[in-house]
Amino acid sequence: MGAVDIGLLIAVVGCFVGLAGWLSGRDKKLTNDGEWKGTVNTKLDDIKSSVTGTNAQLDKMDGAISTHEQRLTAVESSAAQAHHRIDRLDKIVDDKN
């Protein structure tokens, strides 16, 4: 009966050692998963702030393009008027000759 008791004791100790190893591995995995999630969240926050900054820059560029559009239209109109005046002057000069 002494051999059976020792065998049973060894089996129980083995179960506890195995359980302790499994729990330790699980804790390490949970820690690594937490670190990974933290890294991913930080990177996502960086991407989000970059996108927000890019959107603000695009809004500024849209405003500048709109202003340039208006100014270009005014310059084209002024150039067309100048061409009409030049054409009239050319006609007057041609009529005098």
URZIWO-V165606 format. One record per pair of residues at least 24 apart in sequence whose C-alpha atoms are under 10 Angstrom apart, sorted by the first residue. I is the first residue (numbers start at 1). GAP is how many residues later the second one is. D is the distance in Angstrom with one decimal. If there is no record, write none. Layout:
BEGIN
i;gap;d
I;GAP;D
I;GAP;D
END
This chain:
BEGIN
none
END
